[in-house]
Amino acid sequence: MKNIIQRMQEPTPRFFRKIRNAGLLLTAISGAVLTAPVALPAVLITAAGYLAIAGAIASAISQTAVNSEGQP
């Protein structure tokens, strides 16, 4: 567990930062759809729930990627 926390605190490579940001964007958009004050079709609500989960997982996993030693 200590190794995971240490990895999450180290710098993240550029490619994985883009994946992390895209995951956060997906999570934010799906959160807005899920909390919309208007009635939306059930298919849209279901898809937003799946996107929220996918975005959260992509963000969490991409945050644990670290640069190899010796590479910028």
N, C-alpha and C positions, 0 to 999 in steps of 0.2 A: 504494500500500500504506500509505503514511503517513497518507493521508486516512481510510482505513478504521479504522486504530488510533485516530486522533483522534476519529472519530465514536463508537467504542465506549466511549470514556472520558467522553463528555458525558452529561448527564442524559437519561434515557429517559422519554417521556410515560407517563401513568398507564395508558392502554389497552394499550400495548405491554409494560408491566411485567406486566400480567395475562396476556398471551399468553406472555411469557417464563416466568412462573411455572407456567402450565399445561403448557407444553412440558417444563419440568424435572420436573413431577409425572408426566407420561406416561413420561418416560425412566426415572424412579426405579421406577415400578410395573412397567414392562416389564423392567427389570433384575432386579427381585426375582423375576418369573416365570421369566426365563431362567436364573437361578441357583438355582431351587428344588431342594431335595435329593430330591424325589419325581419319579417318572415322570409326565409330562404328555402329553396328546395332541399330535400333530404340528401340528395346526391352531392350537392355542393358542401353541405355541412360534413358529410362523411369524408369527402376528398380533403377538406381543410384539416380535419383531424389527422388523417394520414400524413399530410404535408407537415404538420406541426411535429409529429413524431420523427419523420425523416430529417427535418431540419435540425432538430435537437440532437439526434444521433450523429449527423454529419459534423455539426459544430463540435461536439464533445470529442469525437474520434480524431478530427483534424487538429485539435488543440494539443494532442499528445505527440504529434510528429515533431522531431527535433532535427537540427542540422547535424550532419556528421562532423566529427572532429577533423579539422584541416580544410574544410570546404567553407566558403563565405556564405 
